[in-house]
Amino acid sequence: MDYLFHGVIQVFQPVTLVYLIMGVLGGVIFGAIPGLTVALGVTLMLPFTYSMTTGQSISMLMGIYVGGISGGLVASVLLNIPGTPASLVTTFDGAPMARQGRAAQALSLGVFASLIGGIISAAALCMIAPQLAKVALMFGSWEYFAMGIMGLSVVVALSSKNMIKGFISVIIGMLIAMIGLDPISAIPRFTFGFWQLNAGCDQLATLMGLFALSEVLSQINGVHQSREIREVGKVKLLPQKQDVAGKLRQFLSGSVIGTVVGILPGVGQATASLLSYNQARQTSKDPDSFGKGNPDGIIASESANNACCGGALIPMLTLGIPGDQVTAILIGGLVIHGLQPGPLLFTTSGDIVGTVFVSYIVSCVAMYFIMLLLMKVLIKVLKVPMNYLLPIILVMCMIGAFTSNNRIFDCWVLLLVGLMSYILTKCEFPLAPLVLGYVLGPTIETNLSLAIIASKGSILPLASRPIALGLLLMGLAMLLWPTIKSVIQKQKRKNL
């Protein structure tokens, strides 16, 4: 309650609320336009947070996060194109409902499901995060090292069908993070004679290159593609009673699945939506209607992908491990303001923790009213050609990279990292492991070095740390599980 009290004081200030609403509106627009991801929106706004207070910055970024995940619903229903990867599953039943003339019903139900999922995950965030932080306060260097390894293991195992490519992406991300002075010995590494790299690659320029520039390059081929938008009737502020009657189980199961999946580092909203959709279909009395315009499909997808946001904030706040790509960028936003996510954040900066809690809850409510009241505007936004948007985004990237340290060198970092990210994406290397490797690399390296120094070069003390061993074993199990699963499936086929 203390966290929430401090959060209310921080968020419910006129200027902060304006920034939060602007963030939600901007996030919804980014989510509604196919090709513009939530990660891109959050990354582009990071340079603008320099002049804000920490509370204002967090509120705006949280608004973009919530609004962006929810905004993907619009394009999924009206264009049959997911506005964001999180809304991919929504197209399964949203687009058929639109073809049947029920677009308004699909949009109203989807936004309502997003609100329910967000509120339930917010409750989980407020209850679980402080308790988990108390446990995490017992962590030492070995435990943080093991936690980082486990986080990377989960991402490698679940983010790509090709585990080898996922592992390579992690290594590339960690190598980028190692550029600069060694955190323990202060020896330059991978600087190649450029003194500007002694401090490492600028975090803002690197993140913008990974997400924004690579996204611009990926969208260039489709700038002249036309979009056929279906007609939408009046979207009501509340869904009709017959649409939600008897569907409490679907709302709750989707929200719980999304929250649990969000807590797992690097899994993401798309996986949560798919798991929730499959669960809803398997437990439905009419599973054959899924994919043909069943409202339960929209409820399952939208409640899960929004609940995943609250779940992803839990490991970010308590352990400093991002739950998805967007929370990886949010960590960068906190670091910019001199804050380091982790258990100590709850003891040293309780007002910041409360700001995250309250701004997330308020963003969910603001998202609901903004999307329904401005639905006609959002539909018109879908008609904006990409050949107008992409140059603006590129200019914003360059300005943001330059203003970080007022030097052109960071613009070159942006271009090189963006080009590398684009090439890796085209070669089907997953981006999530690379980003997590870049974010978690310093944590893993620093804590491993400190642990070995404290034990005078021996790793034997690890055997006396049950939590660290447990986390490493969990990571190993996650890495081996896909292989074990494929072997079991092959054995079953042989037996048949």
C-alpha positions in Angstrom: 0.0 0.0 0.0 2.9 2.3 0.6 4.1 1.8 -2.9 0.6 2.5 -4.3 0.3 5.6 -2.1 3.6 7.1 -3.4 2.6 6.1 -7.0 -0.7 7.9 -6.7 1.1 11.1 -5.6 3.6 10.8 -8.5 1.1 9.9 -11.3 -1.9 12.1 -10.4 -0.3 15.3 -11.2 -1.6 17.3 -14.2 1.6 17.3 -16.2 2.3 13.6 -15.5 -1.3 12.6 -16.5 -1.0 14.5 -19.7 2.3 12.7 -20.6 0.6 9.4 -19.7 -2.4 10.0 -21.9 -0.2 11.2 -24.7 1.8 8.0 -24.3 -1.3 5.8 -24.5 -2.5 7.6 -27.5 0.8 7.4 -29.3 1.1 3.7 -28.4 -2.3 2.9 -29.7 -1.5 4.7 -33.0 1.9 2.8 -33.3 0.1 -0.5 -32.5 -2.7 0.1 -35.0 -0.4 0.8 -38.0 0.9 -2.6 -39.3 4.7 -2.6 -39.2 5.2 -0.1 -36.4 5.8 -2.1 -33.3 5.5 -1.2 -29.6 9.3 -1.6 -29.2 9.8 0.9 -31.9 7.4 3.4 -30.3 9.0 3.1 -26.8 12.5 3.4 -28.4 11.7 6.5 -30.3 10.3 8.2 -27.2 13.4 7.5 -25.0 15.3 10.7 -26.1 12.3 12.8 -25.2 12.4 11.6 -21.6 15.7 13.3 -20.9 14.0 16.6 -20.0 11.2 14.9 -17.9 11.2 13.9 -14.3 11.5 10.2 -13.6 7.7 9.9 -12.8 6.7 11.6 -16.0 9.1 9.5 -18.0 7.9 6.2 -16.5 4.2 7.2 -16.9 4.7 8.1 -20.6 6.7 4.9 -21.4 4.1 2.8 -19.6 1.3 4.4 -21.5 3.1 3.6 -24.8 3.6 0.0 -23.7 0.0 -0.6 -22.8 -1.5 1.4 -25.7 0.8 -0.3 -28.3 -0.1 -3.8 -27.3 -3.8 -3.0 -27.3 -3.7 -1.0 -30.5 -2.8 -3.9 -32.7 -6.4 -5.1 -32.3 -7.6 -2.5 -34.8 -5.6 -3.7 -37.8 -6.1 -7.3 -36.9 -9.9 -7.0 -37.2 -10.2 -4.5 -40.0 -7.2 -5.5 -42.3 -6.6 -9.1 -41.2 -3.0 -7.9 -40.6 -1.7 -8.0 -37.0 -0.8 -4.4 -36.0 1.8 -5.9 -33.7 3.0 -9.5 -33.3 1.0 -9.7 -30.1 -2.2 -9.4 -32.1 -1.4 -12.2 -34.6 -3.9 -14.6 -32.9 -6.6 -12.0 -32.9 -6.8 -12.1 -36.7 -8.0 -15.8 -36.5 -11.5 -14.7 -35.4 -11.4 -10.9 -35.6 -11.1 -10.7 -39.3 -13.9 -13.3 -40.0 -16.2 -11.3 -37.6 -15.4 -8.2 -39.7 -16.3 -10.0 -42.9 -19.6 -11.0 -41.4 -20.4 -7.4 -40.6 -19.6 -7.6 -36.9 -16.5 -5.5 -36.9 -17.9 -3.1 -34.2 -18.7 -6.1 -32.0 -15.2 -7.5 -32.4 -13.5 -4.2 -31.6 -15.7 -3.5 -28.6 -15.2 -7.0 -27.2 -11.4 -6.9 -27.9 -10.9 -3.6 -26.1 -12.9 -4.8 -23.1 -10.9 -8.0 -22.9 -7.7 -6.0 -23.1 -8.9 -3.9 -20.1 -9.8 -7.0 -18.0 -6.4 -8.7 -18.8 -4.5 -5.5 -17.9 -6.3 -5.0 -14.6 -5.9 -8.6 -13.5 -2.2 -8.6 -14.3 -1.8 -5.3 -12.5 -3.2 -6.9 -9.4 -0.7 -9.7 -9.8 2.1 -7.2 -10.3 1.2 -5.3 -7.1 0.9 -8.5 -5.0 3.8 -10.6 -6.4 6.5 -8.1 -7.1 7.1 -6.9 -3.5 7.2 -10.4 -2.2 9.5 -11.6 -4.9 11.8 -8.6 -4.2 12.1 -9.7 -0.6 13.4 -13.1 -1.7 15.7 -11.5 -4.3 17.3 -9.4 -1.6 19.0 -12.7 -0.4 20.7 -13.0 -3.8 24.4 -12.7 -4.1 26.7 -12.6 -7.1 26.3 -16.3 -7.8 22.5 -16.0 -7.7 22.4 -13.0 -10.1 24.8 -14.8 -12.5 22.6 -17.9 -12.4 19.4 -15.8 -12.9 20.9 -14.2 -16.0 21.9 -17.5 -17.4 18.4 -18.9 -16.8 16.8 -15.9 -18.5 19.0 -16.4 -21.6 18.3 -20.1 -21.6 14.5 -19.5 -21.6 14.8 -17.1 -24.5 17.0 -19.4 -26.6 14.7 -22.4 -26.0 11.4 -20.6 -26.7 12.0 -17.7 -29.1 13.1 -19.6 -32.2 12.6 -23.0 -33.9 16.3 -23.1 -34.6 18.0 -23.2 -31.2 21.5 -22.8 -32.7 20.5 -19.4 -34.3 19.0 -18.4 -31.0 22.3 -19.2 -29.2 24.3 -17.3 -31.8 22.0 -14.3 -31.3 22.7 -14.4 -27.6 26.4 -14.4 -28.1 26.2 -11.5 -30.5 24.2 -9.5 -28.0 26.7 -10.2 -25.2 29.6 -9.3 -27.4 28.0 -5.9 -28.2 27.6 -5.4 -24.4 31.3 -6.2 -23.8 32.5 -3.4 -26.0 34.3 -0.8 -23.9 36.2 -0.9 -20.6 36.1 -4.1 -18.6 33.9 -3.4 -15.5 36.5 -5.0 -13.1 39.9 -4.4 -14.6 39.1 -1.3 -16.8 41.0 -2.9 -19.8 39.6 -1.7 -23.2 37.9 -4.5 -25.2 36.7 -4.5 -28.8 37.3 -0.8 -29.2 39.4 -1.2 -32.4 41.3 2.1 -31.7 38.1 4.2 -31.3 38.3 6.1 -28.1 34.6 6.8 -28.3 34.0 3.1 -27.6 35.8 3.2 -24.3 32.4 3.8 -22.6 30.8 1.1 -24.8 28.1 1.4 -27.5 25.6 4.1 -26.4 22.6 2.2 -25.0 20.0 4.5 -26.6 21.7 4.4 -30.1 22.0 0.6 -29.9 18.4 0.0 -28.9 17.2 2.3 -31.6 19.4 0.5 -34.2 18.1 -2.9 -33.1 14.4 -2.0 -33.2 13.8 1.3 -35.1 16.3 1.3 -38.0 16.0 -2.4 -38.7 12.2 -2.0 -38.7 12.4 0.9 -41.2 14.7 -1.2 -43.5 12.3 -4.2 -43.3 9.3 -2.0 -44.2 10.8 -0.3 -47.2 9.7 -3.0 -49.7 6.0 -2.5 -48.8 5.7 1.3 -48.7 3.4 1.4 -51.7 1.1 -1.4 -50.7 -2.5 -0.4 -50.5 -4.8 -1.4 -47.7 -8.5 -2.3 -47.9 -10.2 -1.2 -44.7 -13.6 -2.7 -43.8 -16.5 -0.5 -42.8 -17.2 -0.2 -39.1 -20.5 0.7 -37.5 -20.8 2.5 -34.2 -18.5 1.1 -31.5 -20.2 1.2 -28.1 -18.4 2.1 -24.9 -19.4 -1.2 -23.3 -19.9 -4.5 -25.1 -23.4 -5.8 -25.3 -24.6 -8.1 -22.5 -25.1 -11.1 -24.7 -21.4 -10.8 -25.8 -20.0 -11.1 -22.3 -22.7 -13.1 -20.6 -21.3 -16.5 -19.4 -17.8 -15.7 -20.5 -16.2 -15.0 -17.1 -14.1 -18.2 -17.4 -12.6 -17.1 -20.8 -11.7 -13.6 -19.4 -10.1 -15.1 -16.3 -8.2 -18.0 -18.0 -6.8 -15.7 -20.7 -5.6 -13.2 -18.1 -4.0 -15.8 -15.8 -2.3 -17.5 -18.7 -1.0 -14.1 -20.0 0.3 -13.1 -16.6 2.1 -16.4 -16.0 3.7 -16.4 -19.4 4.7 -12.8 -19.0 6.7 -13.6 -15.9 8.9 -16.0 -18.0 11.7 -13.9 -19.4 11.7 -13.4 -23.2 8.6 -15.4 -24.1 6.3 -12.5 -25.0 2.7 -11.7 -25.8 2.4 -13.7 -29.0 3.1 -17.0 -27.2 0.7 -16.0 -24.4 -2.1 -15.3 -26.9 -1.5 -18.6 -28.7 -1.5 -20.6 -25.5 -4.7 -18.9 -24.3 -6.4 -19.4 -27.7 -5.6 -23.1 -27.7 -6.8 -23.5 -24.2 -10.1 -21.7 -25.1 -10.6 -23.9 -28.1 -9.9 -27.1 -26.3 -12.4 -26.3 -23.5 -15.1 -24.9 -25.8 -18.3 -26.7 -26.5 -18.0 -25.7 -30.1 -14.3 -25.8 -31.0 -15.0 -26.0 -34.8 -16.3 -22.4 -34.7 -12.9 -21.1 -33.8 -11.3 -19.4 -36.8 -14.7 -18.6 -38.2 -15.7 -15.6 -36.1 -16.0 -17.0 -32.5 -15.9 -14.1 -30.0 -14.2 -16.4 -27.5 -11.2 -16.4 -29.7 -10.9 -12.6 -29.4 -11.4 -12.7 -25.7 -8.7 -15.3 -25.2 -6.2 -13.5 -27.4 -6.6 -9.9 -26.2 -7.0 -10.7 -22.5 -3.8 -12.8 -22.6 -1.5 -10.4 -24.6 -2.4 -7.5 -22.4 -2.1 -9.5 -19.2 1.4 -10.5 -20.4 2.5 -6.8 -20.0 1.9 -6.8 -16.3 3.5 -10.2 -15.9 6.6 -9.0 -17.8 7.0 -6.1 -15.4 7.4 -8.4 -12.5 10.9 -9.9 -13.3 12.0 -6.5 -14.7 11.3 -4.7 -11.4 12.3 -7.4 -9.0 15.3 -9.1 -10.7 16.4 -6.6 -13.4 15.6 -9.2 -16.0 13.2 -8.1 -18.8 10.1 -10.2 -19.4 10.0 -9.2 -23.1 11.6 -6.9 -25.7 9.7 -3.8 -24.5 10.7 -4.2 -20.9 14.3 -4.6 -22.0 13.9 -1.1 -23.4 12.1 0.1 -20.3 15.2 -0.9 -18.3 17.2 1.4 -20.5 14.7 4.2 -19.8 15.2 3.6 -16.0 19.0 3.5 -16.4 18.9 6.8 -18.2 17.4 8.3 -15.1 20.0 6.7 -12.8 17.9 3.8 -11.6 18.9 0.1 -11.7 15.9 -2.3 -11.7 16.3 -5.1 -9.1 15.4 -5.9 -5.5 17.2 -2.8 -4.1 14.8 -0.6 -6.1 12.1 -1.6 -3.7 14.1 -0.4 -0.7 15.8 2.7 -2.1 13.2 4.0 -4.6 9.8 2.9 -3.4 8.2 5.9 -5.1 9.5 4.7 -8.4 8.1 1.2 -7.9 4.7 2.8 -6.9 4.8 5.0 -10.0 5.2 1.9 -12.2 2.3 0.2 -10.4 -0.1 3.1 -10.6 0.9 4.3 -14.1 0.3 0.8 -15.4 -3.2 0.6 -13.9 -4.1 4.1 -15.1 -2.7 3.3 -18.6 -5.0 0.3 -18.9 -8.1 2.4 -18.0 -7.0 5.3 -20.3 -6.4 2.8 -23.1 -10.0 1.6 -22.9 -11.6 5.0 -23.2 -9.1 6.3 -25.8 -9.5 3.3 -28.1 -13.3 3.3 -28.0 -13.9 7.1 -28.1 -11.3 7.7 -30.8 -12.0 4.5 -32.9 -13.0 6.5 -36.0 -9.7 8.4 -35.8 -7.7 5.2 -35.5 -9.4 3.8 -38.5 -8.3 6.9 -40.5 -4.8 6.6 -39.2 -4.6 3.2 -40.9 -4.8 4.9 -44.3 -1.6 7.0 -43.8 0.9 5.7 -46.4 4.1 4.2 -45.0 6.3 6.2 -47.4 5.3 9.3 -45.3 5.9 7.6 -41.9 9.2 5.9 -42.5 11.3 9.0 -43.3 9.9 10.7 -40.2 10.9 7.7 -38.1 14.4 7.7 -39.6 14.9 11.4 -38.8 13.7 10.9 -35.2 16.2 8.0 -34.8 19.1 10.1 -36.0 18.1 13.1 -33.8 17.6 10.8 -30.8 21.0 9.1 -31.2 22.8 12.5 -31.6 21.2 14.2 -28.6 22.1 11.3 -26.3 25.8 12.5 -26.1 25.9 15.3 -28.7 28.2 13.4 -31.0 28.0 12.1 -34.5 29.7 8.9 -33.5 26.5 7.6 -31.9 24.7 8.0 -35.2 27.2 5.7 -36.8 26.6 3.2 -34.0 22.9 3.5 -34.8 23.4 2.8 -38.5 25.8 -0.1 -38.0 23.8 -1.8 -35.3 20.6 -1.3 -37.4 22.2 -2.7 -40.5 23.5 -5.7 -38.5 20.0 -6.3 -37.0 18.4 -6.1 -40.4 20.8 -8.7 -41.9 20.3 -11.0 -39.0 16.5 -10.7 -39.3 16.6 -11.5 -43.0 18.7 -14.5 -42.2 16.0 -15.6 -39.7 18.0 -15.1 -36.6 15.7 -14.2 -33.7 16.0 -10.7 -32.3 14.8 -11.4 -28.8 17.8 -13.4 -27.7 20.2 -10.7 -29.1 18.4 -8.0 -27.1 18.4 -10.1 -23.9 22.0 -10.9 -24.4 22.8 -7.2 -24.7 20.8 -6.3 -21.7 21.8 -9.2 -19.4 25.4 -9.5 -20.6 26.8 -7.0 -18.2 24.9 -8.5 -15.3 26.2 -12.0 -16.0 29.8 -10.9 -16.6 30.1 -8.6 -13.6 28.5 -10.9 -11.1 30.5 -13.9 -12.3 33.7 -11.9 -12.1 32.9 -10.7 -8.6 31.9 -14.2 -7.4 35.2 -15.7 -8.7 37.2 -12.9 -7.2 35.5 -13.3 -3.8 36.2 -17.1 -3.9 39.8 -16.5 -5.0 39.4 -18.1 -8.5 37.4 -21.1 -7.4 33.9 -22.0 -8.6 33.5 -24.6 -5.9 31.5 -22.2 -3.6 28.7 -22.4 -6.3 28.0 -25.9 -4.9 27.0 -24.4 -1.6 24.5 -22.0 -3.1 21.3 -24.0 -3.6 19.3 -21.1 -5.2 22.0 -20.5 -7.8 22.3 -24.2 -8.6 18.5 -24.5 -8.9 18.4 -21.6 -11.3 21.1 -23.1 -13.4 19.4 -26.4 -13.5 16.1 -24.8 -14.5 18.0 -23.0 -17.4 19.6 -26.3 -18.5 16.2 -28.0 -18.4 14.7 -25.3 -20.6 17.5 -25.7 -23.1 17.1 -29.5 -23.2 13.3 -29.6 -23.2 12.8 -28.9 -27.0 15.2 -31.7 -27.8 13.6 -34.1 -25.3 10.2 -33.2 -26.6 11.1 -34.0 -30.2 12.7 -37.3 -29.2 9.5 -38.3 -27.4 7.3 -37.3 -30.4 9.5 -39.3 -32.8 9.3 -42.3 -30.4 5.5 -42.0 -30.4 5.4 -42.0 -34.2 7.5 -45.1 -34.4 5.2 -46.9 -31.9 2.2 -45.9 -34.0 
